[in-house]
Amino acid sequence: MVKTDELKFHTRGAGDIIDITSRIQKLVSKSGLLSGTATAFVPGSTAGLTTIEYEPGLLKDLPQLMERLVPSGQSYHHDETWHDGNGFSHLRSAMIGPDVTVPFAGGKLLLGTWQQIVFLEFDNRARDRRVILQIMGE
């Protein structure tokens, strides 16, 4: 069986990291499925999904890493095309990717003790976002 749902929220712009683990767990529980996989997907090309330990140090380290790898203050060819200044956002999103798949059993996500599912905002402005969740199982 397959169930599809979505999360909606507002972000503050580049560097915003939102823990969506409990929201995904609620939808898995609500699905009535006991075992399977939950795939979260962000439609759009300036955000990403991954897992981290959601703690203050990493909430600083991850944006700093992104800034070192793909600096926001540089000009990118995308910016020449669209003049929106978010070329760095697209590149960061491409590095992280738009989805995460997590198995579940007994209706519970099988994440590690210190592992949370996070939404990463890379765009250079605040955004209304959604994450599509597709839950497959029995």
Backbone hydrogen bonds, N-H to C=O, Kabsch-Sander energy under -0.5 kcal/mol:
donor,donor_aa,acceptor,acceptor_aa,energy
3,K,135,I,-2.7
5,D,133,L,-2.8
7,L,131,V,-2.6
9,F,129,R,-2.2
11,T,127,R,-3.1
14,A,123,D,-1.8
15,G,121,E,-2.1
16,D,13,G,-2.0
18,I,119,F,-2.5
19,D,17,I,-0.5
20,I,18,I,-0.6
20,I,117,I,-2.4
21,T,117,I,-0.7
24,I,20,I,-2.2
25,Q,21,T,-2.8
26,K,22,S,-2.1
27,L,23,R,-1.5
28,V,24,I,-2.4
29,S,25,Q,-2.7
30,K,26,K,-2.6
31,S,27,L,-1.4
32,G,28,V,-0.6
32,G,29,S,-1.1
33,L,28,V,-0.5
36,G,104,F,-2.2
37,T,136,M,-2.6
38,A,102,V,-2.7
39,T,37,T,-0.5
39,T,134,Q,-2.9
40,A,38,A,-0.5
40,A,100,V,-2.9
41,F,132,I,-2.6
42,V,98,P,-2.5
48,G,120,L,-2.0
49,L,97,G,-1.8
50,T,118,V,-1.8
52,I,116,Q,-1.9
54,Y,52,I,-0.8
55,E,53,E,-1.8
59,L,55,E,-2.1
60,K,56,P,-0.8
60,K,57,G,-0.9
61,D,57,G,-2.7
62,L,58,L,-2.6
64,Q,60,K,-1.6
65,L,61,D,-2.6
66,M,62,L,-2.4
67,E,63,P,-2.2
68,R,64,Q,-2.0
69,L,65,L,-2.6
70,V,66,M,-3.1
74,Q,71,P,-0.7
79,D,76,Y,-0.9
80,E,76,Y,-1.2
81,T,77,H,-1.4
82,W,78,H,-2.6
83,H,79,D,-2.2
90,H,86,N,-1.5
91,L,87,G,-1.8
92,R,88,F,-2.4
93,S,89,S,-2.2
94,A,90,H,-2.2
95,M,91,L,-1.7
96,I,92,R,-2.1
97,G,93,S,-3.0
100,V,40,A,-1.9
102,V,38,A,-2.5
104,F,36,G,-2.5
105,A,108,K,-2.0
107,G,34,L,-2.9
108,K,105,A,-2.0
110,L,103,P,-2.8
111,L,109,L,-1.1
115,Q,112,G,-1.8
116,Q,52,I,-3.0
116,Q,114,W,-0.5
118,V,50,T,-2.9
118,V,116,Q,-0.5
119,F,18,I,-2.9
120,L,48,G,-3.1
121,E,16,D,-2.8
121,E,119,F,-0.5
122,F,46,T,-1.8
122,F,120,L,-0.6
123,D,46,T,-0.9
127,R,11,T,-0.5
129,R,9,F,-3.4
129,R,127,R,-0.6
131,V,7,L,-2.0
132,I,41,F,-3.0
133,L,5,D,-3.1
134,Q,39,T,-2.9
134,Q,132,I,-0.5
135,I,3,K,-3.3
135,I,133,L,-0.5
136,M,37,T,-2.9
136,M,134,Q,-0.6
137,G,1,M,-2.2
138,E,35,S,-2.4
